[in-house]
Amino acid sequence: MDIIFLHGIKIKSILGVFAWEQVALQTLLLDLDLTLPNSRAGRTDDLEDTIDYADLVMRLRLFTENSSHQLLEALAEDIADFLLREFNLPQVKVRLTKPGILNDVAQVGIEIVRGSEIL
């Protein structure tokens, strides 16, 4: 099993429980750990045997920019479901952060692991 990670991805989405939060896209920070079912790409050196990072990030940004949630937890679940389904992954770890939401708190966020295997 291999784990590809993409950390510090800036995404935008409608997110929040207050009416003013539901009218504009907000910038969120996303860390992903993606479990691959095998280590084939390390042997073949072929992009077809792994995940195209640029494609994943582009598709993920389109997905989140067209979504609306009240809670970080719900958006994190939808991101995990999207990645598992669209990229046929056995497992993903999603860490989603909403910076600057509380005074004197650097970050507020959620981390979830979804899929069939344990990281």
ChimeraX commands (.cxc) that place a marker at each C-alpha (Angstrom):
marker #1 position 0.00,0.00,0.00 radius 0.5
marker #1 position 1.25,3.49,-0.87 radius 0.5
marker #1 position 0.03,6.81,0.49 radius 0.5
marker #1 position 0.19,9.93,-1.64 radius 0.5
marker #1 position -0.27,13.15,0.27 radius 0.5
marker #1 position -1.27,16.60,-0.89 radius 0.5
marker #1 position -1.10,19.11,1.95 radius 0.5
marker #1 position -2.00,22.79,2.08 radius 0.5
marker #1 position -4.44,22.77,-0.83 radius 0.5
marker #1 position -6.41,26.01,-0.94 radius 0.5
marker #1 position -10.02,25.38,-1.87 radius 0.5
marker #1 position -13.12,27.56,-1.88 radius 0.5
marker #1 position -16.63,26.66,-0.82 radius 0.5
marker #1 position -19.79,28.08,0.67 radius 0.5
marker #1 position -19.51,27.09,4.33 radius 0.5
marker #1 position -21.06,28.25,7.58 radius 0.5
marker #1 position -24.17,28.37,9.72 radius 0.5
marker #1 position -24.70,32.13,9.55 radius 0.5
marker #1 position -26.53,33.76,6.65 radius 0.5
marker #1 position -23.54,35.99,5.82 radius 0.5
marker #1 position -21.36,32.89,5.44 radius 0.5
marker #1 position -23.73,31.41,2.87 radius 0.5
marker #1 position -23.40,34.21,0.31 radius 0.5
marker #1 position -19.75,34.02,-0.74 radius 0.5
marker #1 position -17.05,31.43,-1.29 radius 0.5
marker #1 position -14.61,31.12,1.59 radius 0.5
marker #1 position -11.02,29.91,1.40 radius 0.5
marker #1 position -10.34,26.69,3.28 radius 0.5
marker #1 position -7.18,24.63,3.72 radius 0.5
marker #1 position -7.18,20.95,2.87 radius 0.5
marker #1 position -4.71,18.15,3.57 radius 0.5
marker #1 position -5.24,14.80,1.86 radius 0.5
marker #1 position -3.64,11.41,2.38 radius 0.5
marker #1 position -4.69,9.07,-0.42 radius 0.5
marker #1 position -4.15,5.34,-0.10 radius 0.5
marker #1 position -3.35,3.55,-3.33 radius 0.5
marker #1 position -4.14,-0.14,-3.68 radius 0.5
marker #1 position -0.63,-1.02,-4.90 radius 0.5
marker #1 position 2.82,0.37,-5.58 radius 0.5
marker #1 position 2.74,-0.22,-9.32 radius 0.5
marker #1 position 3.75,3.35,-10.28 radius 0.5
marker #1 position 7.03,2.97,-8.41 radius 0.5
marker #1 position 7.92,0.06,-10.64 radius 0.5
marker #1 position 6.56,1.34,-13.97 radius 0.5
marker #1 position 7.29,5.07,-13.64 radius 0.5
marker #1 position 4.05,5.62,-15.56 radius 0.5
marker #1 position 1.45,8.29,-14.70 radius 0.5
marker #1 position -1.31,5.87,-15.73 radius 0.5
marker #1 position -0.44,3.75,-12.68 radius 0.5
marker #1 position -0.98,6.50,-10.12 radius 0.5
marker #1 position -3.05,9.62,-9.53 radius 0.5
marker #1 position -2.57,12.73,-11.63 radius 0.5
marker #1 position -2.25,15.33,-8.84 radius 0.5
marker #1 position -3.10,18.29,-11.06 radius 0.5
marker #1 position -6.25,16.59,-12.34 radius 0.5
marker #1 position -7.32,15.64,-8.82 radius 0.5
marker #1 position -6.88,19.18,-7.48 radius 0.5
marker #1 position -8.68,20.74,-10.47 radius 0.5
marker #1 position -11.64,18.38,-10.15 radius 0.5
marker #1 position -11.74,18.76,-6.38 radius 0.5
marker #1 position -11.81,22.57,-6.65 radius 0.5
marker #1 position -14.70,22.41,-9.12 radius 0.5
marker #1 position -16.53,20.09,-6.75 radius 0.5
marker #1 position -16.06,22.27,-3.65 radius 0.5
marker #1 position -16.76,25.56,-5.41 radius 0.5
marker #1 position -20.13,24.18,-6.46 radius 0.5
marker #1 position -21.09,22.90,-3.03 radius 0.5
marker #1 position -22.70,24.50,-0.01 radius 0.5
marker #1 position -22.59,23.23,3.57 radius 0.5
marker #1 position -23.18,24.55,7.04 radius 0.5
marker #1 position -20.61,22.37,8.79 radius 0.5
marker #1 position -16.97,21.48,8.14 radius 0.5
marker #1 position -17.90,17.91,9.04 radius 0.5
marker #1 position -20.41,17.68,6.18 radius 0.5
marker #1 position -18.01,19.15,3.62 radius 0.5
marker #1 position -15.23,16.80,4.77 radius 0.5
marker #1 position -17.59,13.82,4.31 radius 0.5
marker #1 position -18.54,14.96,0.82 radius 0.5
marker #1 position -14.87,15.47,-0.12 radius 0.5
marker #1 position -14.01,11.96,1.13 radius 0.5
marker #1 position -16.95,10.44,-0.76 radius 0.5
marker #1 position -15.99,12.33,-3.93 radius 0.5
marker #1 position -12.36,11.16,-3.79 radius 0.5
marker #1 position -13.21,7.53,-2.98 radius 0.5
marker #1 position -15.72,7.39,-5.82 radius 0.5
marker #1 position -14.00,9.42,-8.53 radius 0.5
marker #1 position -10.47,8.07,-8.03 radius 0.5
marker #1 position -11.35,4.54,-6.95 radius 0.5
marker #1 position -9.29,4.75,-3.76 radius 0.5
marker #1 position -9.46,2.23,-0.93 radius 0.5
marker #1 position -9.08,4.95,1.71 radius 0.5
marker #1 position -8.64,8.70,2.19 radius 0.5
marker #1 position -7.76,10.92,5.10 radius 0.5
marker #1 position -9.24,14.41,4.83 radius 0.5
marker #1 position -8.11,17.25,7.10 radius 0.5
marker #1 position -10.16,20.39,6.50 radius 0.5
marker #1 position -9.35,23.70,8.18 radius 0.5
marker #1 position -11.31,26.94,8.30 radius 0.5
marker #1 position -8.70,29.56,9.29 radius 0.5
marker #1 position -9.51,32.77,11.13 radius 0.5
marker #1 position -12.95,31.72,12.32 radius 0.5
marker #1 position -12.36,32.35,16.05 radius 0.5
marker #1 position -10.40,35.12,17.72 radius 0.5
marker #1 position -7.15,33.89,19.26 radius 0.5
marker #1 position -7.51,30.46,17.62 radius 0.5
marker #1 position -5.16,29.81,14.69 radius 0.5
marker #1 position -7.17,27.01,13.11 radius 0.5
marker #1 position -10.44,25.18,13.50 radius 0.5
marker #1 position -10.96,21.99,11.55 radius 0.5
marker #1 position -11.86,18.35,11.22 radius 0.5
marker #1 position -9.92,15.25,10.26 radius 0.5
marker #1 position -11.69,12.13,9.03 radius 0.5
marker #1 position -10.59,8.81,7.59 radius 0.5
marker #1 position -12.96,7.01,5.26 radius 0.5
marker #1 position -12.67,3.82,3.24 radius 0.5
marker #1 position -11.96,0.17,3.75 radius 0.5
marker #1 position -8.40,0.03,5.05 radius 0.5
marker #1 position -6.72,1.64,8.03 radius 0.5
marker #1 position -3.93,4.15,7.40 radius 0.5
marker link #1:1,2 radius 0.2
marker link #1:2,3 radius 0.2
marker link #1:3,4 radius 0.2
marker link #1:4,5 radius 0.2
marker link #1:5,6 radius 0.2
marker link #1:6,7 radius 0.2
marker link #1:7,8 radius 0.2
marker link #1:8,9 radius 0.2
marker link #1:9,10 radius 0.2
marker link #1:10,11 radius 0.2
marker link #1:11,12 radius 0.2
marker link #1:12,13 radius 0.2
marker link #1:13,14 radius 0.2
marker link #1:14,15 radius 0.2
marker link #1:15,16 radius 0.2
marker link #1:16,17 radius 0.2
marker link #1:17,18 radius 0.2
marker link #1:18,19 radius 0.2
marker link #1:19,20 radius 0.2
marker link #1:20,21 radius 0.2
marker link #1:21,22 radius 0.2
marker link #1:22,23 radius 0.2
marker link #1:23,24 radius 0.2
marker link #1:24,25 radius 0.2
marker link #1:25,26 radius 0.2
marker link #1:26,27 radius 0.2
marker link #1:27,28 radius 0.2
marker link #1:28,29 radius 0.2
marker link #1:29,30 radius 0.2
marker link #1:30,31 radius 0.2
marker link #1:31,32 radius 0.2
marker link #1:32,33 radius 0.2
marker link #1:33,34 radius 0.2
marker link #1:34,35 radius 0.2
marker link #1:35,36 radius 0.2
marker link #1:36,37 radius 0.2
marker link #1:37,38 radius 0.2
marker link #1:38,39 radius 0.2
marker link #1:39,40 radius 0.2
marker link #1:40,41 radius 0.2
marker link #1:41,42 radius 0.2
marker link #1:42,43 radius 0.2
marker link #1:43,44 radius 0.2
marker link #1:44,45 radius 0.2
marker link #1:45,46 radius 0.2
marker link #1:46,47 radius 0.2
marker link #1:47,48 radius 0.2
marker link #1:48,49 radius 0.2
marker link #1:49,50 radius 0.2
marker link #1:50,51 radius 0.2
marker link #1:51,52 radius 0.2
marker link #1:52,53 radius 0.2
marker link #1:53,54 radius 0.2
marker link #1:54,55 radius 0.2
marker link #1:55,56 radius 0.2
marker link #1:56,57 radius 0.2
marker link #1:57,58 radius 0.2
marker link #1:58,59 radius 0.2
marker link #1:59,60 radius 0.2
marker link #1:60,61 radius 0.2
marker link #1:61,62 radius 0.2
marker link #1:62,63 radius 0.2
marker link #1:63,64 radius 0.2
marker link #1:64,65 radius 0.2
marker link #1:65,66 radius 0.2
marker link #1:66,67 radius 0.2
marker link #1:67,68 radius 0.2
marker link #1:68,69 radius 0.2
marker link #1:69,70 radius 0.2
marker link #1:70,71 radius 0.2
marker link #1:71,72 radius 0.2
marker link #1:72,73 radius 0.2
marker link #1:73,74 radius 0.2
marker link #1:74,75 radius 0.2
marker link #1:75,76 radius 0.2
marker link #1:76,77 radius 0.2
marker link #1:77,78 radius 0.2
marker link #1:78,79 radius 0.2
marker link #1:79,80 radius 0.2
marker link #1:80,81 radius 0.2
marker link #1:81,82 radius 0.2
marker link #1:82,83 radius 0.2
marker link #1:83,84 radius 0.2
marker link #1:84,85 radius 0.2
marker link #1:85,86 radius 0.2
marker link #1:86,87 radius 0.2
marker link #1:87,88 radius 0.2
marker link #1:88,89 radius 0.2
marker link #1:89,90 radius 0.2
marker link #1:90,91 radius 0.2
marker link #1:91,92 radius 0.2
marker link #1:92,93 radius 0.2
marker link #1:93,94 radius 0.2
marker link #1:94,95 radius 0.2
marker link #1:95,96 radius 0.2
marker link #1:96,97 radius 0.2
marker link #1:97,98 radius 0.2
marker link #1:98,99 radius 0.2
marker link #1:99,100 radius 0.2
marker link #1:100,101 radius 0.2
marker link #1:101,102 radius 0.2
marker link #1:102,103 radius 0.2
marker link #1:103,104 radius 0.2
marker link #1:104,105 radius 0.2
marker link #1:105,106 radius 0.2
marker link #1:106,107 radius 0.2
marker link #1:107,108 radius 0.2
marker link #1:108,109 radius 0.2
marker link #1:109,110 radius 0.2
marker link #1:110,111 radius 0.2
marker link #1:111,112 radius 0.2
marker link #1:112,113 radius 0.2
marker link #1:113,114 radius 0.2
marker link #1:114,115 radius 0.2
marker link #1:115,116 radius 0.2
marker link #1:116,117 radius 0.2
marker link #1:117,118 radius 0.2
marker link #1:118,119 radius 0.2
view
